């Protein structure tokens, strides 16, 4: 499965659960707008819940791991109280969100 296919499947699954999902498209826009504040390493998706919850999802396929920039941004977001999920499949999404929604 490509990252685009995973992204589309994750967005669809989350929207079916009532979340508002924004694809940040940072990797495509960063070079064009880096002087405007786009940062290297931002997660792929911003997810907003109806109850004022917000969290981020970084999508990874294959053996890709987080880059150093992604690790730094993840740590900064978590320091500020946001949850950041690293998702590699729909099964992983379901497992993480079952645990997240029960917490």
Residue, then its C-alpha position, 0 to 999 in steps of 0.5 A: x500500500x502506498x502512503x497516498x492509499x494509506x492516507x486516503x483510507x485513514x482519512x475515510x476511517x476517521x471521518x466515518x467516526x466523526x473526526x474532522x481530518x486535515x491533510x497538512x501536505x507539508x512535504x509538498x508545500x515546504x520548499x515553496x512556503x518554508x519562508x512562511x513558517x512551514x516546518x520540516x517534520x510536521x505530521x501528515x494529518x491533523x485530526x479534530x474531535x467534536x469534544x475539542x480534542x486534537x491530535x496528529x498522525x504521521x503515516x509511514x509505509x514499509x520500513x520507513x522510520x521517523x526522520x530526526x526532524x519528525x522525531x523533534x516535532x513529535x517531541x515538541x507536540x507531545x510536550x505541548x500536550x498533543x498526542x502524535x500517532x505513527x500509523x503504518x496500517x488500518x489495523x494499527x489505526x484501529x488498535x491505537x484508536x480503540x486504546x485512545x478512545x477508551x482512555 
